Amino acid sequence: MSADDRSAPLPQRPASLKRLDRSGAVRRIGRAIAIEAPVSIEYNGIAYAVMMASPADIEDFVTGFSLSEGVIGSPADIIALEVAEIPLGWVARVILTPECGDRVLDRARNRVSEGSCGLCGLENLEQVMRPLPAIDTVPAADAPTLFRALDGLAGHQPLSRSTGAVHAAAFCSSEGAILMAREDIGRHNALDKLVGALARQGTDPRTGFFLLTARCSYELVEKTVLARCPLLVTISAPSSLAIDRAAAHGLTLVALARPDAMLAAHDPHALFG
């Protein structure tokens, strides 16, 4: 269970599968399978996006997604948020303040996506390389802190333990304790859920760092910068654009985090020597 003590059932279902081994033996085994379902997001009655996600912590997901998309500036811009299961999946109906209505209309035209990839609905390449706020916080972390958080991450991944098919995004303290974690079948969704949960609880991401079980793509860097978190640590390698975007906006970026070593891809404050 995550450190924020959630007790909702995991989004999984049982399945009977055939196990094949090299000797030619075949036997039936039971296994939990992660649920992947469409989640439709509507703002003020306007269909905005359909995301493929794990149907848990949907309120956190919608809040974080809305922040990452620039639809809202804070959770206070959401007047009401209702989540309902429908025959084809799930729908999140969001009522926004009038000030946010124009943003929705600007982005809603012809917008359908299958993942929070950061490109969906953008009209030109200039928008892909949009300016982001500079990180103005020096991370309060050192190498032992990062390894401490990494060592504890598995204990906050109940759905991954059951299914082996989902990503996790964790918020860690400056001492390396995992304070909150969210899981999803999509790596971007997991981070949106985490950002949304922090925002809804009034926790400042500048006080710690993010740890993700994912390849470090530029979209994850951008979501971290927009959340104003000063340090991102990922399990897998970064892309070239991820490093470039981190450097352009002052984000400390550590990747290929393993129990024995990590790589500091961008270390603007010389935290790691």
C-alpha positions as CSV (number, residue, x, y, z in Angstrom):
1,M,0.0,0.0,0.0
2,S,1.2,3.5,-0.7
3,A,2.4,5.8,2.0
4,D,-0.8,7.9,1.7
5,D,-2.8,4.9,2.9
6,R,-5.3,4.3,0.1
7,S,-7.5,1.2,0.4
8,A,-9.4,1.2,-2.9
9,P,-9.4,-2.2,-4.8
10,L,-6.7,-2.6,-7.4
11,P,-7.7,-2.3,-11.0
12,Q,-7.0,-5.9,-12.0
13,R,-8.9,-9.1,-12.9
14,P,-8.1,-12.8,-12.7
15,A,-7.1,-14.8,-15.8
16,S,-6.3,-18.4,-16.6
17,L,-3.2,-18.6,-18.8
18,K,-1.0,-21.3,-20.3
19,R,2.6,-21.4,-19.1
20,L,5.1,-22.8,-21.6
21,D,8.6,-23.8,-20.7
22,R,11.7,-24.9,-22.7
23,S,11.1,-28.6,-21.9
24,G,7.8,-28.4,-23.8
25,A,5.7,-28.7,-20.7
26,V,2.4,-26.8,-20.7
27,R,0.4,-26.0,-17.6
28,R,-2.4,-23.7,-16.6
29,I,-1.7,-20.9,-14.1
30,G,-3.8,-18.2,-12.6
31,R,-2.6,-14.6,-12.9
32,A,-3.9,-11.1,-12.2
33,I,-4.1,-8.9,-15.3
34,A,-4.0,-5.1,-15.1
35,I,-7.2,-3.5,-16.4
36,E,-6.8,-1.0,-19.2
37,A,-9.9,1.0,-20.0
38,P,-10.9,4.2,-21.9
39,V,-11.4,7.2,-19.7
40,S,-13.3,10.0,-21.3
41,I,-12.7,13.5,-20.0
42,E,-15.4,16.2,-20.5
43,Y,-15.0,19.8,-19.6
44,N,-18.2,21.9,-19.2
45,G,-20.0,19.3,-21.3
46,I,-17.4,19.3,-24.0
47,A,-15.6,16.1,-24.9
48,Y,-11.9,16.8,-24.6
49,A,-9.9,13.6,-24.6
50,V,-10.2,9.8,-24.4
51,M,-7.3,8.3,-22.5
52,M,-6.4,4.7,-22.1
53,A,-5.6,4.3,-18.4
54,S,-5.9,2.1,-15.3
55,P,-9.3,3.0,-13.8
56,A,-8.1,3.9,-10.3
57,D,-7.4,7.3,-8.8
58,I,-9.3,8.9,-11.7
59,E,-9.9,12.2,-9.8
60,D,-6.1,12.5,-9.3
61,F,-5.5,11.7,-12.9
62,V,-8.0,14.2,-14.3
63,T,-6.6,16.9,-12.0
64,G,-3.0,16.2,-12.9
65,F,-3.9,15.9,-16.6
66,S,-5.7,19.2,-16.5
67,L,-2.7,20.9,-14.9
68,S,-0.3,19.4,-17.4
69,E,-2.5,20.5,-20.3
70,G,-2.8,24.0,-19.0
71,V,-6.5,23.8,-18.8
72,I,-6.5,24.8,-15.2
73,G,-4.0,26.7,-13.1
74,S,-4.8,25.0,-9.8
75,P,-7.4,22.5,-8.4
76,A,-9.4,25.5,-7.3
77,D,-10.4,26.0,-11.0
78,I,-12.4,22.7,-10.8
79,I,-15.9,23.5,-9.5
80,A,-17.0,19.8,-9.6
81,L,-15.6,16.5,-10.8
82,E,-17.8,13.5,-11.2
83,V,-16.5,10.1,-12.3
84,A,-18.9,7.4,-13.5
85,E,-18.5,3.9,-15.0
86,I,-20.3,3.5,-18.3
87,P,-20.7,0.4,-20.6
88,L,-17.7,1.3,-22.7
89,G,-15.4,2.5,-19.9
90,W,-15.3,5.5,-17.6
91,V,-16.3,9.1,-17.9
92,A,-15.0,12.1,-15.9
93,R,-17.3,15.1,-16.1
94,V,-15.6,18.3,-15.0
95,I,-17.1,21.6,-14.4
96,L,-14.6,24.4,-14.6
97,T,-14.7,28.1,-13.6
98,P,-15.7,30.4,-16.5
99,E,-12.2,31.7,-16.8
100,C,-11.0,28.2,-17.9
101,G,-13.8,27.8,-20.5
102,D,-11.9,29.5,-23.3
103,R,-8.9,27.3,-22.9
104,V,-11.0,24.3,-23.4
105,L,-12.6,25.6,-26.5
106,D,-9.2,26.5,-28.0
107,R,-7.8,23.0,-27.4
108,A,-10.9,20.8,-27.9
109,R,-11.2,20.9,-31.7
110,N,-10.5,17.5,-33.2
111,R,-8.8,16.3,-30.1
112,V,-8.8,12.5,-29.5
113,S,-5.8,10.7,-27.9
114,E,-4.9,7.3,-26.7
115,G,-2.2,8.4,-24.2
116,S,-1.1,11.5,-22.5
117,C,1.8,11.9,-24.8
118,G,2.1,15.6,-24.8
119,L,1.6,16.1,-28.5
120,C,-2.1,15.4,-28.9
121,G,-4.0,18.4,-30.0
122,L,-1.0,20.6,-30.7
123,E,-1.1,22.5,-33.9
124,N,2.5,23.1,-34.8
125,L,6.1,22.3,-33.9
126,E,6.5,25.6,-32.0
127,Q,4.0,24.3,-29.5
128,V,6.0,21.1,-29.0
129,M,9.0,23.3,-27.9
130,R,6.9,25.6,-25.8
131,P,8.6,27.7,-23.2
132,L,8.3,26.4,-19.6
133,P,8.9,28.1,-16.3
134,A,12.4,27.8,-15.0
135,I,13.0,25.6,-12.0
136,D,14.2,28.0,-9.2
137,T,14.5,25.4,-6.4
138,V,17.7,23.6,-5.6
139,P,16.9,19.9,-4.8
140,A,17.6,18.9,-1.2
141,A,19.0,15.4,-2.1
142,D,22.2,13.6,-2.5
143,A,23.1,10.2,-4.0
144,P,22.4,8.1,-0.8
145,T,18.9,9.8,-0.7
146,L,18.1,8.6,-4.2
147,F,19.3,5.0,-3.5
148,R,17.2,5.0,-0.4
149,A,14.1,6.0,-2.3
150,L,14.8,3.4,-5.0
151,D,15.2,0.7,-2.4
152,G,11.8,1.5,-1.0
153,L,9.9,1.8,-4.3
154,A,8.8,-1.8,-4.7
155,G,6.8,-1.6,-1.5
156,H,4.6,1.1,-3.0
157,Q,3.7,-0.9,-6.2
158,P,0.9,-3.3,-5.2
159,L,-0.6,-3.4,-8.7
160,S,2.8,-4.0,-10.3
161,R,3.4,-6.8,-7.9
162,S,0.1,-8.4,-8.9
163,T,0.3,-7.9,-12.6
164,G,3.8,-6.9,-13.7
165,A,2.2,-4.6,-16.3
166,V,2.1,-1.0,-14.9
167,H,4.3,2.0,-14.1
168,A,4.6,3.9,-10.9
169,A,5.3,7.5,-10.1
170,A,6.4,8.3,-6.6
171,F,6.9,11.6,-4.6
172,C,9.9,11.3,-2.3
173,S,11.0,13.4,0.6
174,S,14.4,15.0,0.8
175,E,15.4,12.1,3.1
176,G,14.4,9.5,0.5
177,A,11.1,8.4,2.1
178,I,8.3,7.7,-0.4
179,L,5.4,9.9,0.7
180,M,3.0,9.1,-2.1
181,A,2.8,6.8,-5.1
182,R,0.4,6.3,-8.0
183,E,0.3,3.4,-10.6
184,D,-1.1,3.3,-14.1
185,I,-0.7,1.2,-17.2
186,G,0.6,4.4,-18.9
187,R,3.7,6.1,-17.6
188,H,2.4,9.6,-18.4
189,N,-0.8,8.7,-16.6
190,A,1.0,7.6,-13.5
191,L,2.8,10.9,-13.3
192,D,-0.4,12.9,-14.0
193,K,-2.1,11.0,-11.1
194,L,0.8,11.8,-8.8
195,V,0.8,15.5,-9.7
196,G,-3.0,15.6,-9.3
197,A,-2.9,13.9,-5.9
198,L,-0.2,16.3,-4.7
199,A,-2.2,19.3,-5.9
200,R,-5.4,18.1,-4.4
201,Q,-3.7,17.5,-1.0
202,G,-1.9,20.8,-1.1
203,T,1.6,19.2,-1.1
204,D,4.4,21.3,-2.7
205,P,6.4,19.2,-5.2
206,R,9.4,21.6,-4.6
207,T,9.9,20.0,-1.2
208,G,11.0,16.6,-2.7
209,F,11.6,14.7,-5.9
210,F,9.8,12.4,-8.4
211,L,10.9,8.8,-8.9
212,L,9.4,7.0,-12.0
213,T,9.6,3.4,-13.3
214,A,9.7,4.5,-16.9
215,R,11.9,5.6,-19.8
216,C,12.7,9.2,-19.4
217,S,11.0,10.9,-22.4
218,Y,10.7,14.6,-22.8
219,E,7.0,14.6,-21.9
220,L,7.9,13.4,-18.4
221,V,10.5,16.1,-18.1
222,E,7.9,18.7,-19.1
223,K,5.3,17.5,-16.7
224,T,7.9,17.5,-13.9
225,V,8.9,21.1,-14.7
226,L,5.3,22.3,-14.9
227,A,4.7,20.7,-11.5
228,R,7.8,22.8,-10.3
229,C,9.5,19.7,-8.9
230,P,13.3,20.3,-9.1
231,L,14.5,16.7,-9.4
232,L,13.4,13.8,-11.6
233,V,14.8,10.2,-11.2
234,T,13.8,7.5,-13.7
235,I,14.5,3.8,-13.9
236,S,15.3,3.8,-17.6
237,A,17.4,5.9,-19.9
238,P,16.6,9.4,-21.1
239,S,16.1,10.5,-24.6
240,S,18.2,13.3,-26.1
241,L,15.2,15.7,-26.0
242,A,14.6,14.9,-22.4
243,I,18.1,15.9,-21.5
244,D,17.9,19.1,-23.6
245,R,14.6,20.1,-22.1
246,A,15.9,19.5,-18.6
247,A,18.9,21.6,-19.2
248,A,16.9,24.4,-20.8
249,H,14.7,24.7,-17.7
250,G,17.0,23.9,-14.8
251,L,15.7,20.5,-13.9
252,T,18.1,18.1,-12.2
253,L,17.7,14.8,-14.1
254,V,19.0,11.3,-13.0
255,A,18.3,8.3,-15.1
256,L,19.0,4.5,-15.4
257,A,18.5,4.3,-11.6
258,R,19.7,0.8,-10.5
259,P,20.5,-0.6,-7.1
260,D,24.2,-0.2,-7.7
261,A,24.5,2.9,-9.9
262,M,22.7,5.9,-11.5
263,L,23.5,8.4,-14.2
264,A,23.2,12.1,-13.6
265,A,22.1,13.3,-17.0
266,H,21.8,17.0,-15.9
267,D,23.2,18.2,-12.6
268,P,23.0,22.0,-12.7
269,H,23.8,22.5,-9.0
270,A,26.6,19.9,-8.8
271,L,24.7,17.9,-6.3
272,F,26.6,14.7,-7.2
273,G,30.1,16.0,-7.3
